[in-house]
Amino acid sequence: MSRAEQMSESEFRTLAGKIYARIDKAFEAVDPDDAECEISQGALTISLPDGAKWILSQQPPVRQLWLAVASLGRAYHFDYDTVRDVWIDDKAPERELISHLSTLLRDNARIDVSL
């Protein structure tokens, strides 16, 4: 995996913004009674009907995106893979952000969204 630490903060924020926009756009097709997505102050928050909030946040100093799923007691840290053009879990390189988030939403929140 190509490490993204060498990218500038501006490049990092641009890439993070693109992934946020992709996820936010996908949630336009989701009934707001099932889930809502909001981007605010560098974080993307997915709010579920049971009150759970899943938060994807930017961590510029380490050039990572962190996904916190408190309702499941889990947190994931994703590095940008410049070769594959995807965000990859720093502990499980086979875990890619978009596919993992899709699986978590489907399996734990019963939300099928095309990210």
Residue frames relative to the residue before (quaternion, step in Angstrom):
aa qw qx qy qz dx dy dz
M 1.0000 0.0000 0.0000 0.0000 0.00 0.00 0.00
S 0.3815 -0.7057 0.5497 0.2330 3.51 -0.99 0.83
R 0.3761 -0.7491 0.5038 0.2088 3.57 -0.71 1.06
A 0.3401 -0.7715 0.5131 0.1608 3.53 -0.98 0.89
E 0.3968 0.7438 -0.4750 0.2524 3.62 1.22 -0.02
Q 0.6498 0.5400 -0.3177 0.4303 3.55 1.15 -0.56
M 0.5371 0.6135 -0.4257 0.3924 3.59 1.19 -0.19
S 0.5382 -0.6144 0.4640 0.3429 3.54 -1.17 0.55
E 0.6376 -0.5160 0.3937 0.4150 3.55 -1.25 0.32
S 0.6177 0.5512 -0.3370 0.4483 3.57 1.06 -0.73
E 0.6497 0.4999 -0.3091 0.4821 3.60 0.96 -0.87
F 0.6333 0.5345 -0.3245 0.4560 3.57 0.97 -0.89
R 0.6909 0.4828 -0.2869 0.4552 3.58 0.80 -0.99
T 0.6151 0.5365 -0.3440 0.4642 3.59 1.09 -0.67
L 0.6735 0.4846 -0.2905 0.4767 3.59 0.91 -0.91
A 0.6414 0.5096 -0.3218 0.4748 3.58 0.98 -0.82
G 0.6415 0.5344 -0.3177 0.4493 3.57 0.97 -0.83
K 0.6376 0.5285 -0.3227 0.4582 3.57 1.04 -0.77
I 0.6838 0.4673 -0.2984 0.4743 3.59 0.89 -0.86
Y 0.6050 0.5383 -0.3493 0.4714 3.59 1.07 -0.70
A 0.6701 0.5011 -0.3006 0.4577 3.59 0.87 -0.96
R 0.6296 0.5379 -0.3306 0.4527 3.59 1.01 -0.80
I 0.6841 0.4705 -0.2843 0.4794 3.58 0.87 -0.94
D 0.6516 0.5243 -0.3134 0.4497 3.58 0.90 -0.94
K 0.6506 0.5146 -0.3130 0.4626 3.60 0.93 -0.88
A 0.6414 0.5286 -0.3278 0.4491 3.60 0.94 -0.83
F 0.6734 0.5083 -0.2972 0.4470 3.58 1.03 -0.73
E 0.4697 0.6538 -0.4527 0.3833 3.60 1.25 -0.09
A 0.6894 0.4740 -0.2658 0.4789 3.58 1.18 -0.61
V 0.6027 0.5560 -0.3518 0.4516 3.60 1.28 -0.08
D 0.5077 -0.6354 0.4929 0.3092 3.56 -0.98 0.90
P 0.4728 -0.6967 0.4551 0.2898 3.63 -0.74 0.98
D 0.5794 0.5615 -0.3825 0.4501 3.60 1.21 -0.29
D 0.6774 0.4793 -0.2791 0.4833 3.58 1.26 -0.46
A 0.7611 -0.2102 0.1669 0.5905 3.58 1.04 -0.81
E 0.1323 -0.7672 0.6210 0.0907 3.52 -1.23 0.55
C 0.2064 -0.7622 0.6057 0.0974 3.52 -1.17 0.72
E 0.0292 0.7958 -0.6022 0.0563 3.57 -0.94 0.93
I 0.2034 -0.7492 0.6190 0.1193 3.54 -1.09 0.81
S 0.1979 0.7736 -0.5772 0.1710 3.55 -0.77 1.06
Q 0.8731 -0.0100 -0.0171 0.4871 3.55 -1.00 0.93
G 0.7585 -0.4240 0.2115 0.4475 3.57 0.81 1.02
A 0.6978 0.4007 -0.2748 0.5263 3.57 1.26 0.23
L 0.2483 -0.7170 0.6310 0.1617 3.52 -1.22 0.63
T 0.0912 -0.8127 0.5754 0.0082 3.56 -0.69 1.11
I 0.1576 -0.7422 0.6466 0.0790 3.54 -0.94 1.00
S 0.1268 -0.8021 0.5829 0.0280 3.56 -0.61 1.19
L 0.2007 -0.7906 0.5739 0.0735 3.55 -0.84 1.06
P 0.6686 -0.5412 0.3334 0.3859 3.60 -1.17 0.54
D 0.6706 0.5035 -0.3098 0.4480 3.61 1.08 -0.59
G 0.6186 -0.5639 0.3294 0.4369 3.57 1.32 0.11
A 0.4923 0.6592 -0.4320 0.3695 3.58 1.26 -0.18
K 0.1183 -0.7657 0.6289 0.0649 3.53 -1.16 0.71
W 0.1595 -0.7497 0.6378 0.0755 3.53 -0.90 1.02
I 0.1006 -0.8365 0.5387 -0.0024 3.57 -0.66 1.10
L 0.1337 -0.7426 0.6541 0.0531 3.52 -0.92 1.07
S 0.0177 0.8347 -0.5467 0.0639 3.57 -0.49 1.18
Q 0.4669 -0.6630 0.5195 0.2695 3.51 -1.23 0.64
Q 0.0952 -0.7615 0.6398 0.0416 3.54 -1.09 0.84
P 0.1912 -0.8548 0.4703 0.1076 3.61 0.41 1.23
P 0.6400 0.5418 -0.3769 0.3935 3.68 0.80 -0.74
V 0.7711 0.2978 -0.1721 0.5359 3.60 1.06 -0.70
R 0.3975 -0.7504 0.4425 0.2882 3.58 1.37 0.13
Q 0.5039 0.6317 -0.4309 0.4017 3.57 0.93 0.94
L 0.2853 -0.6630 0.6502 0.2372 3.48 -1.44 0.26
W 0.1596 -0.7842 0.5948 0.0759 3.58 -0.89 0.94
L 0.1619 -0.7656 0.6184 0.0730 3.54 -0.94 0.98
A 0.0862 -0.7915 0.6050 0.0089 3.55 -0.64 1.19
V 0.0197 -0.7687 0.6382 -0.0367 3.53 -0.78 1.14
A 0.1631 -0.8528 0.4907 0.0734 3.55 0.45 1.29
S 0.6245 0.5600 -0.3473 0.4193 3.59 1.02 -0.75
L 0.7135 0.3708 -0.2363 0.5455 3.58 1.24 -0.41
G 0.4360 -0.7112 0.4465 0.3236 3.58 1.28 -0.09
R 0.5901 0.5855 -0.3516 0.4306 3.56 1.11 0.65
A 0.0365 -0.7559 0.6529 0.0329 3.50 -1.28 0.55
Y 0.1234 -0.7875 0.6032 0.0285 3.54 -1.05 0.83
H 0.1916 -0.7618 0.6109 0.0987 3.56 -1.11 0.77
F 0.1107 -0.8234 0.5564 0.0103 3.56 -0.71 1.12
D 0.2161 -0.7396 0.6288 0.1039 3.52 -1.03 0.98
Y 0.4468 -0.6676 0.5171 0.2954 3.55 -1.15 0.57
D 0.2330 -0.7508 0.6063 0.1199 3.55 -0.86 1.04
T 0.3021 -0.8030 0.4892 0.1569 3.57 -0.27 1.27
V 0.6239 0.5382 -0.3426 0.4514 3.59 1.14 -0.51
R 0.7738 0.3403 -0.1700 0.5065 3.58 0.86 -1.00
D 0.3333 -0.7758 0.4722 0.2530 3.59 1.32 -0.22
V 0.5897 0.5155 -0.3831 0.4897 3.57 0.97 0.99
W 0.4554 -0.6401 0.5425 0.2975 3.56 -1.34 0.33
I 0.1103 -0.8225 0.5577 -0.0170 3.57 -0.65 1.21
D 0.5265 -0.6305 0.4758 0.3145 3.58 -1.02 0.89
D 0.4306 -0.7315 0.4660 0.2496 3.59 -0.79 0.99
K 0.6997 0.4280 -0.2733 0.5024 3.62 1.23 -0.24
A 0.7760 0.1739 -0.0808 0.6009 3.59 1.23 -0.47
P 0.2446 -0.8386 0.4674 0.1356 3.60 0.17 1.28
E 0.6124 0.5433 -0.3587 0.4484 3.59 1.21 -0.32
R 0.6339 0.5346 -0.3161 0.4609 3.59 1.28 -0.29
E 0.1125 -0.7950 0.5961 0.0082 3.55 -0.54 1.26
L 0.6266 -0.6122 0.3361 0.3458 3.58 -0.91 0.96
I 0.7235 0.4522 -0.2800 0.4400 3.61 0.58 -1.08
S 0.6928 0.4560 -0.2991 0.4719 3.61 0.80 -0.90
H 0.6496 0.5140 -0.3251 0.4563 3.60 1.00 -0.74
L 0.6447 0.5045 -0.3205 0.4766 3.58 0.95 -0.83
S 0.6261 0.5332 -0.3341 0.4606 3.60 0.98 -0.79
T 0.6683 0.4973 -0.2908 0.4705 3.57 0.93 -0.92
L 0.6475 0.5148 -0.3195 0.4621 3.60 0.92 -0.87
L 0.6631 0.5050 -0.3065 0.4598 3.58 0.91 -0.89
R 0.6798 0.4885 -0.2883 0.4649 3.57 0.91 -0.92
D 0.7598 0.4234 -0.2185 0.4423 3.58 0.75 -1.05
N 0.7966 0.3291 -0.1526 0.4835 3.60 1.01 -0.73
A 0.7729 0.2780 -0.1638 0.5464 3.58 1.16 -0.50
R 0.3686 -0.7617 0.4534 0.2799 3.57 1.35 -0.02
I 0.4698 0.6282 -0.4579 0.4183 3.53 1.04 0.90
D 0.1292 -0.7838 0.6058 0.0438 3.54 -0.69 1.14
V 0.1279 0.7948 -0.5733 0.1524 3.54 -0.25 1.29
S 0.3569 -0.7253 0.5492 0.2120 3.56 -0.99 0.86
L 0.1335 -0.8091 0.5710 0.0392 3.53 -0.25 1.30
